[in-house]
Amino acid sequence: MLKNEVKAINRHLWISEAAYYRAQARGFEPGKELNDWLEAEIEYAKMLIALYSSILEEDGAMTILNLQELAGFIGIHNPENMLSETELVRAIQNATEHIPCFRSNFNMICDEVDCKWRVECRKMVSAWY
């Protein structure tokens, strides 16, 4: 089996189990299965981003290849075609229901405290001054 197929299976398995436990927690009330799945997808993406952020804190450098891999892990289609950090992070922000504002002028007043890209954004803002 190819490496990407294994990753896709692991992603699908994690999300399906998380969606099941969400449904179980609400007593398997019908009609909310899609919401359980979508919330589990976002939870999965946020978990991977938190992991990536902790690695970034240790290594200190974001790379295009790492961001492309992260984007692929969380289900963004064709991340290999995205060739800039800004484009990749904004796609990741959008996929995790954050304002896709990475390295934009909006960051000067950004109030998304729980955004994992905040520190990297601030580095760029301080470099501009």
FENQUI-V625179 format. One record per backbone hydrogen bond with DSSP energy under -0.5 kcal/mol. CO is the residue of the C=O (numbers start at 1). NH is the residue of the N-H. Records with the same first field share a line. If there is no record, write none. Layout:
CO = NH  NH
This chain:
2 = 6
3 = 7
4 = 8
5 = 9
6 = 10
7 = 11
8 = 12
9 = 13
10 = 14
11 = 15
12 = 16
13 = 17
14 = 18
15 = 19
16 = 20
17 = 21
18 = 22
19 = 23
20 = 24
21 = 25
22 = 26
23 = 28
24 = 27
26 = 29
29 = 32
32 = 36
33 = 37
34 = 38
35 = 39
36 = 40
37 = 41
38 = 42
39 = 43
40 = 44
41 = 45
42 = 46
43 = 47
44 = 48
45 = 49
46 = 50
47 = 51
48 = 52
49 = 53
50 = 54
51 = 55
52 = 56
53 = 57
54 = 58
55 = 59
56 = 60
63 = 67
64 = 68
65 = 69
66 = 70
67 = 71
68 = 72
69 = 73
70 = 74
71 = 76
72 = 75
76 = 79
78 = 81
79 = 82
81 = 83
84 = 88
85 = 89
86 = 90
87 = 91
88 = 92
89 = 93
90 = 94
91 = 95
92 = 96
93 = 96  98
94 = 97
99 = 101
101 = 104
104 = 107
105 = 108
106 = 109
107 = 110
111 = 113
112 = 115
115 = 118
117 = 121
118 = 122
119 = 123
120 = 124
121 = 125
122 = 126
123 = 127
124 = 128
125 = 129
